[in-house]
Each structure stands twice: as structure tokens, then as C-alpha cells.
Amino acid sequence: MLTDPQEKAAAVHALWQSSSAMPCDCERAFVAPIAPGRPAHPLLVEPGSVPLRSAFTAAGHAALTHSIAHIEFNAINLALDAVWRFAGMPETYYRDWLRVAMEEAKHFGLLQEHLQSLGTTYGDFTAHDGLWTMCEATKDDVLARMALVPRTLEARGLDATPLIQAKLRKVSTPAALAAVAILDTILADEVGHVAIGNHWFQWLCKRDSVDPLTFYPEAARRYHAPTLKPPFNISARKAAGFTTAEIASLPL
């Protein structure tokens, strides 16, 4: 529920550092807050209302970095939500998602530092709330959550990051190359996050006798998940645990 991004990130790091000594009550249920803690800015608008800016300008580079920082800040809340919302999962589930929250907080910190080096800060640009919309939609279904947040929304990041990096390499300024290095760290960690989503999706499908190849498109339609579009980062998706059948089902 913390609203200050820096405080939230620091609190997640502190929680992670002490978590190994903490017992985990897997059956404890919590009362849901209305919404996670978020700062007053950035101003949230409809996705189509977020202005497009060229990465080849200083303002465009800052706006691009801000958009990624916004994703990583929301991803902290997404991972924490996965920890506290769904009771009755194995203990490793909760510890997996707490580690994801810690790594998302690390990513946010790297991007915030980069923004500040550009003379701006998180909250200075408009953003949209698409990530949290899907989190809210799947609040009553852990299987749908695993299918559509890590395996869909985060997996889109696996596809998009190399394209963003290629664009920044063409810019080739020191700031742009510094951003490429940050994205290297984020991409490596996000493969692991998607792998955690894949693991628990498959675990839940097996537990509930659900066919994953049938369930996924049904859930995507039911919850209005974004349509998957190429190009796909096939090597990253394989490393993250997508099956051969899932890779083959991706649209051309």
C-alpha cells in the first residue's frame, strides 16, 4: 500500500532480505485493498492517449525510459499481489513471487536512476494502466492470473526488449547505450519471471486436470488479453519454458 515508489522499492528489498528467516502461512487469507499504493503521478490516461515520441530525441529517450519504468513499477505491485492474494498454494509459490517483486524493484531503481541522469524523474510523463487492468480482471482465478500476466503481458516484454535495444543502439549516444545495458539486465531477469509463471501455470493445470493448450486461448478471450503479435523472441520464450506446442501455436 506504500505510495512512494522509492519507499516501495526499498521496502520490497528489505522484505526479501529478511524473508528467508520468515515462516510462510500458505493458508492465510487477506482482505483485498481497493487498489495498490501508487503515487499521484504519473497521470494515467487511455493507452491510445500516451503520446509517441522518437527515441532519437532527448525528450523521446526520456519518455521511452519512463514508459519502461512505469511497467517495472507496476510489476512490483503485480508480483506482490500474486503473493498475498491467492491462498492455498505451495510455499515455493510465495517465495518465487517475492523474488520477482524484489527483481522488479531492482529494475525500477535502475530506470529511475537513468531518468534522473536525463534530468527527469518517474511521474513526469503520462502513462496508462493496462498492466493493472489485467491483474484486477484475474483477481479471482490464480490459473488465469498465471496464464495472462507473466505468460502474456511479461512475455510480450521478452519480444519487445530486443527491438527497443536495436533502436537505442542506432541512437548510439552514451545515454542510449547505458539504457541498452539496463535492458540487458531486465531481459535476463524477465526470462526467469516468465519461467516462474510457466511453472505455476503448468502446475495448476496438472492439479486441476486442465489442458493448458485449450485453457489459454479460452482465458485470453474471456479476459480480453492483448493479441499476441510477431516478431517473437523465440529463444527467450524457449528459455522461459514455453513448450514446443505453445511456440508452434504463435501467430505468424
N, C-alpha and C positions, 0 to 999 in steps of 0.2 A: 504493500500500500504506500510505500515511500514515493513521493512525487518528484524529488530532485534526482535527476539522472546520475549525478556523481555519487550521491549518497546511496542510491540503489545499487550501483555497481560495487561500491566499497562494501556494502552490507552482504552482497552475494559472495564476494571474495572471502569475507570473514566467516560466513556460514560454511562455505566449502572447506576452509582450513580447519575448522573445528568439527566437521561432520563425521570424521572417522571415529571419533570418540563418543558420538551420539547414538543412542538406541533408536530404532525406527519402528513406530507403531503402524503397521500396514493397514489396520482396520479402522483407524481413526477417521471420522468424517467431520468436515468443517462447513460452516455456514458460508455461502458464497458472497463475496462483496459485490456491489453493483458494478464496479469496474476496477481495474488495477490502478495503482497510483501512477499518474503521468503529469508532466509539467504543463503549465498553461500554454506554452509554446513548444513546438511548432503549432501553428494554426492548421487544423485538419480540414481538408476540402475533399470534394469528389475526385477520384483518381484522374479523370479527364481534365480536371481544372489545375493540376500541377503543371506549371509551365515547363516546356522543354528548353534546355539550354545546351549550347555546344561545349563539349569538353575542351575545345581548342581556345577558349577564353578563360581568363582568371575567374570570372563570375560563374561560368559554366562548370569549371572544375570544382569550385566550392559547392555548387548546387548538387553535382553528382555525388561528391563525398557525403554531403548532408543526407541525400536520399538513402545511401547505404547505411549511414549511422542511424537513421530512423528505423531501418529494418532491424539492425542489431539491437537497438534499444527495445523495440517491440519483442524481439526474440527472447530477451531476458524474461519479460513477463510471460511469454508463451511457455517457456521451459518451467518456470516456477508454477504456472497454472497446472501443468501436467503433473507436477509433484503433489500439490495439495488437493487437487480436485477429485481424483479417482482413487477411491479406497479399494482394498482387497487385491492389490497387485503384489507380486513378489518384491522383497526388499531391494533387490538389484535394480528394479524398475525406477524406484525413487532416487536411488543413488546415481543411476545413469543420467536422469534428467536434471539433477542438481549439478552434475559435472557440466552438462550442456549449458545451464544457466551461467555457471562460472566462466565458461569459454565465451559465451555471448557478451558477458560483461567485459571481458578482456578485449574483445573486438571493438565494442563501443568505445572503450578507453583509447585504443589506438586511433580510431577515426576522429574522436573528439580532439585529441592532441593534434592530429593533422589539420582539422578545421581551424584550430586556434593558430597554427602556424601560417594559415592563409588569411588571418585577420578576421575570422568569423567564429561562430560557435553553434552548437546544436540548438535549434529553435529559431534560427534566423531566417529560415525558408519555410514555405508551406509544405505540407506532406498529406498523405492520405492514410486511411485506417483499414486498408484491405486485409492485412495480416490478422488483426484482432477480430474482424468480422467473421472469419472462418473459425477462429478459436471459440467465439461465442456460439456459433452455429452448432459446433460439435461438443458442447459442454456436457451433454447427457449421454455421450456414446464414446467410450475410450477407443473402440476399434475404429470408428470413423475419424477420431482425432489423429490416431497414428497413421491412418491412410492418407489424410488430406492435409495435415500440417507438415510434418517432416518429409513425407514421401511425395508431396506435391509442391507445396509452397517453397520449402527449403531446397528441394531437388531442382526447382527452377533456378535457384542461385548457382547450383553446380554448372548449369548450362550457360547462364548469363555471364558469370565472372570472367572466363577466358575472353569473351567478346569485349567486355569493358577493358580488360587489361591490354588487349590488342590496340584499342583506340588510344589508351593512355600512352602506350609505347610510341605511337605515331606522334603524339604531342611532344614527348621526349624532353620536357623540362625537368629540372630536379624535383619539383613538386609532383609532377605526374609519375615519375619513376619511383618516388617514395610511396605513392599510392599503390603502384603495382606491387611493391614488396609487401605492403599491408594486406593486399588482396591475396597474395600467396599464402600468408598465414591463415587468413579467413577460409580460403578454399580448402586447405588441408584439414582444418578442424571441421568444416561443414560436411565433408565426406563422412567423418565419424558420426556427426549428428544424424545424418540421413541413415547411416548404418544402424544406429540405435532405433530410429523409427521403423526401419525394415525388420529388425529383430523382434520388436514388440508387436508389430503388425502380424508377422508370421506366427508368433507365439499365441496371440489372441485368436487368430484364425484356427489354429490347431486345437486350442482349448474349447472353442465354441463350435467346432466342426463346420467351419465356413470355408468355402472355396475362395482363395484370395483373388483369383483372376475374374471370378464372377462378381465378388463383392465390390471390388474397386470401382469399376465403371458405374455400378448402381449407386454407390455412395457419392461419387463425383457428380452425378446428375441430381441426386436428392439434395445435396448441399450446395449446388451451383459452384463447384470448384472451377478455377480457371482452366481453360482448354490448353492442353499441352501442345506446344508448337516447336518445330525444329528451328535451328540445329540443336542437337542434343550432345552433351558431353558424355559419350558412351563409356569411355574409360573410367571417368569418375563415378558414373552410375553403377558400373560393374563393381568398382571398389567399394561402393556404399551398400552392396548387397542385393541390388535388383537382379532377379532371376533372368535366365535366358529367354524364357517365355514373356516376361514383362518387357524386356528390351525389344523383343520382336513385335510386341503389340504397339509400340510407339508410332505415332503417325509420321509418314514420310514428309 
